[in-house]
Amino acid sequence: MGVLVNTATVLMGSALGLLLKKGISERVSKAVMIAIGLCTVYIGVDEAMEGSNAIVLIVSMVLGTIVGTLIDIDDKINRAGAFLETKMKHSDGKTTIAEGFMTGSLLFCVGAMTIVGSLNAGLSGDNELLFTKSILDLISSCMLASTLGIGVMFAALFVLVFQGGLVLLAGLLQNVLTNPAMIAEITCAGGVMIIGLGLNILGLSKFKVANFMPAILFVPLIYWLVQFLPL
């Protein structure tokens, strides 16, 4: 239920943002994007501080990035956005559907509320955190769509698949995903990715953030292995 509500709020927020887009000047639009980028960096830093073991973060990020780069997740998400663009025949000359789809997908799906909320829903059926996230995503999707266009709306599909997958995975791994310290390390890795996304939004970098995402899957394994190290 939490995943479905979150998906719906992204759709509603994006639709509202598209309606507002026509009345927003380019100067205001650029200013809003800078504000969103700065807030995204702040969220990333805040979540990255949740972790307490640099070894877990570094090893997980390195292994995850290797896997993500070999698979080239970033390229596949961009291809999905480009495919939608060819079907919609839409681009305003400044932003593309692929850009909006990529930015929205990562912003809505990489973070503590996504991870912990989905785990709570899968482990105990508690959707409270996902409902809270839904309200935040309603606002952020509205602002993103007003600047990046309709591609943000299509990110709702990624929310449905990604968060839904996490909920199902949590249900299958109930005996593993119950350690608060481990979840904190997962949150930390997600925060580092969000920092990269924020820098991309600000135009300071062009990191392929999606290629970092497998790191989240490595964190539980590395966390468990580190427990046997004589530290």
Secondary structure, 3 states (H helix, E strand, C coil): CHHHHHHHHHHHHHHHHHHHHCCCCHHHHHHHHHHHHHHHHHHHHHHHCCCCCHHHHHHHHHHHHHHHHHHCHHHHHHHHHHHHHHHHCCECCCCEHHHHHHHHHHHHHCCHHHHHHHHHHHHHCCCHHHHHHHHHHHHHHHHHHHHHCCHHHHHHHHHHHHHHHHHHHHHHCCCCCCCHHHHHHHHHHHHHHHHHHHHHHCCCCCCCHHHHCCHHHHHHHHHHHHCCCCC
